[in-house]
């Protein structure tokens, strides 16, 4: 699958490299590079915008500066430091990975070796191996898919992101600068993040526009053509019960598919309640392709004995909220609602 005439590859790589050296963002894991910094940044950046993750990354590195510190921490503390980033399986996988890494006598270097560790897929393995060890593995993420689709003028429609990644892996490998694979991979991702944008790509500023079949064309914005999942709307009711300086919370089961082990406001059905009053607050959150509207109802009155028989329910003193792992939206909403309640 040829992207360009072979004679053009060297010039494209050179121009991309020169642009990256001048235009790359001074991100902390680039300023103070290392294996652990690369691992943490790559896992945090999955499903999260760089601007959003930066303060989390800096706080994380202060508390868990290396694999050993993270491996020694308990899971509850790890999740608290991840709180607000979402997709908490990433935090659990990073914790498990650190324990496995510390236990290894011979540390991984190649992408194949990294992929054998917990929570590391082909993309993350290629990023770590190429950036930290100079291993010639091409990275293919959403940014790289977009750059390659436009560079090649690829019009076909892909049924999913995974299908697109699989299709563009061979051309990414063909284009890879094997002498400087880490810098090349970062340059491709940075090009997609800064110039080859999903909307209104900045083709006039692109260092490889001369090689791109879509540069400056109106149809460039439509590439890559990937079928997007339909957003599903959901509605959930919640109960706010305050009693003697404590709040009623529900701990999600440890084996749940989402938000395992975290605390949230309980649902009325768990308490045997049927909301009849106007909600105290209405909030919206998104999880994957679900758009969830949550209505929070206040419950006044004493704590019924029957609630003590429900697993996961607990009256938690308000001063201990900071020590619990709440889902990010619920911590934010509780801060707003409780602040308003105190004012009233």
N, C-alpha and C positions, 0 to 999 in steps of 0.2 A: 504494500500500500504506500505508494510514493507521494509525499507531500509536495516536494519541489524537485527540480533537477538537482542531481547530486552536487553540481558545481556551485549551487546557491547556498548549500547548508552551512559552509564555513563562514560565509559573509553574514548570514542571518544570525548565527550564534555569536559572532563578534559584535554585531550591532546591538543585539539583545544584552550581551554582557556589559558593554559600555554604558548603555542606558541604565541598567540595574545598579551599577556602581555609583552613579550620580543621583538616581531618583529613589532608591530604596528608602523605606521609612526606618528611622532609628529605633527599632523595637528592642525592648530590653533583652530578649533572648539572642538578638544579634549583637548587641553591645557587649554582653557578657555571655559568650557562647559556651556550650558544654553539652554533654550527652543528656544529663538530667533536664537542663533547660529546654533542650530540643524536644524531649519526650513530653514534658508538661505543656509546653506551648502548642504542640501539634494536637494533643488530646483535647486541650481546652478549646482550641480553634474549631473543632468539629461542631457543627450546628450553632456556632456562636460568632458574632461579628467581632473583629479585632478590637474595635473601640470599646465594645461592651466588656470584653474579657480582660483588658489591660489592668484595671484596679484589682481584679480577682487574682490575676497572675502575680502581681507584686505582693499582695497580702499572703498568697500561698507560699511564695518563695521565702518570705520572712519567717513563716512558721515551719515550713517543711523545706529546708534549703537543699536537701539531697535525698537520694534513695533511702539511705539509712534512717533518716529522721521520719520520713513518710512511712516506711515499713514498721517502725516502732510505735506509731500512733494507733489509737483505737478508731474503729470505723465511725463512731458517732462524731468524734472531733473532725475527722476527714470530711464527713458530709456537711458539718456546720460551716467549714471553710469553703465548701463548694456552693453553699446555699445561695440561690439567685441565678446560678448559671443554667439550671435545668439539666435534663437528660442525666440523671444522677448515676446511671450505670457507668458513665465515664469515670466518675470519682471512685466508684468501687473497683473498676478495672485497673485504674491507675494505682490504687492501694495494693491490689493483688499483684500487679506487675512488679511493684517495688519490692514486695516480699520475695517474689521469685527471683528477681535480679540480684538482690543481696545474697541469696542463698547459692547462686551459681558460682562455681569456682572459675569457670571460663566465661567471660562476659560476651554477649552477642555483638557482632559487627555487621554481618551481611543482612540484607532484607529478609532472606529466608530464615535466618536465626532469630531475628526480631519478631517475625510473624508467629513463631512458636510460643511467644509469651502471651499471658492473658490480656484480652481486649485489644490486641494489635492486629489490624487487618492489612491488606496489601498496600493501601495508600500510606498509612502511618508508618509501616515498616520501611517502605521506600524512602519516605521523608527522613526518618531517623538515620537510616544507613547511609544515605547520600550526603546529608548535611553534616552529620557528626563524624562520619568515617570515610567519606569520599567514595563510597561503594556505588558503582554505576547502575542505579535503579531509577527509572523514570517515575515521577510522581504524576498521578492523574486524579485531580479533584475537580470540583465544579468550575473553578476558574480556568484550569488547563483545558477542560473539555470545551469551554466557550471559546478560548483562544484558538484551539485547533480546528473547531468546527468552522470558524470564520476564515482562518488561514487557508483551509482546504476548500471552502465554499461548499461544505457538506450539507445537502438539502434533505437527506432522508430523515424520517421521523422515528424517534426511539420511544419504546413503550415505557421506559423508566430511566432514572438516573443511572442505575446499575448497568443497564444495557448500553447506555452511552459511554460509560467509563470503560467497559469491556471493549467496545469498538475502537475507542481512541487510544487504547494502551499500546498497540503496535506502532502507530505513527509517533506517539510520544517517545517511545524507545528509540525509534529511528532518528528523531531529532535531537536526542540527548547528547550533550557535550560530555563525552566520557573522560575528558581530562579534568573537568571541573563540574561534576554532576550536582553537587550540593548547591552551588551558586546558580547553575542553570535552572534547576528545579524551582528555586526561590524566585528567580527572575520571571519564569513562566507564570507562577502564581501571583507575583506582584503586578505583572502586566495585566492580568485579568482583574485584579483588585483595584488598580488605579486608572487604567486607560480603556481596556477592552470590557467596558461595563455592560451589564445586562440591558440597560436603557441608555440611549444616547452615547454610544461608544466614541471616544475621543481619537478618532482615526488620524486627524491631522498631527497629533503629537506622538503617534505610535512609531517606535524605532524599526518595526518590521513591516510597516504598511506597504512598502514596495514589493513584498513577497506575498501579500495577502489578497486572495481572490475576492474578498468581500469589502475591502477597505473603501470607505466613502459611499457605499451603496445603501439605499434605504432598506434593503432586505437583510442587511447585516444584523440588525436588531432582533430579527426573528430567529437567529441561529444561536445555539443549537435548537432543533425542534424536538422537544421532549414532552410527552403527554403528562400533564400535571394532575396530581390527585385532586379529586373534588373535595372541597372543604365541607366537612360534616358539622352541622350545628347541634349542640347538646345543651340541655338545661339541667342544673343541679341546685337543689335547695340545701341550705346550711342553717345550723342553729347556733346562736350566740347565747350561752348561759354563763352568767357571772354570779358568784356566790362567795361572800366573805373574803374578797380579795383574790379569788381564784377563778380560773376559766376552764370550762369543760372542753377537752380535746379528744380526738380519736387518733390512735396510732395505727397507721396502715400496716397490714401484715407484711412480714419480712419476705415472703415469697410472692408478693404482688408484682404485676408486670410494670406498674408505674408507681413512682414515689414510695417504694418499699421502705418501711421502717420510719417514715416521716409522720409528723403530726399535722392534722388539719382540723378545722371545725367539723363536727359530726353532721351527718345527714339526718333529717327528721325521722326517716323510716327506721334508723338504727335505734332511735329513742322512743319509738311508738307514738310519735307526734304527727299531727296534721296541721301545717301552717294555715292560719285563717286571717291573720292580720296583714297589714301592708308591710313589705320587707323593710328592714332597717337600712339596707344598702343593696345595690345591684352592681356586680362587678363582672368583668369579662377577662378571660384568659385563653391562651392557645397552647395546645399540646399536640405536637406533630400536625396532622391535618384536621384536628378537631378544634372548633371554635366553641368555647364553653361559656354560657351565661350562668353565673352563680348568684342566687338570691339568698341573702342572709337575714334570717328572722330572729328576733330577740325572744328568749324564753325567760319569763319571770317566775319565781316560786322556788321552793326547796328542791334539793336533789332527790329524786325518787329512788327508793331502795332498789327497784328493778333494774336501774341503770348499772348498779354495781355488778350485775351478772353478765353484762355485755363485755366481751373481750376487747381490750384496746382502749376502753374509755377511762379517762382519768381527770380529776379536778387538779389543775396545775396552778400553784401560786403564781401570780402575775410577775413577781420578781424573778421567777425561774424560767421565764419564756426564752431569755437569751441563751440559756444552756441547752435548749431543745433544738432539734432539727425540724423546723417548720418548712413547708413548701414556701418558695419565695413569694408568690402572690398572697398567700394567707398571712405571712408575717407583715407584708406591706399593708394589706387591708386592715389587719388588726391594729396596727399602729395608727392608722387613720381613724378607725371607729372608736378605739379606746381613748384616743386623744380627744375626740369630739365628746365622748361620754363624760370624761372628767370635767371638761369645760362646762357641760350642762349640769 
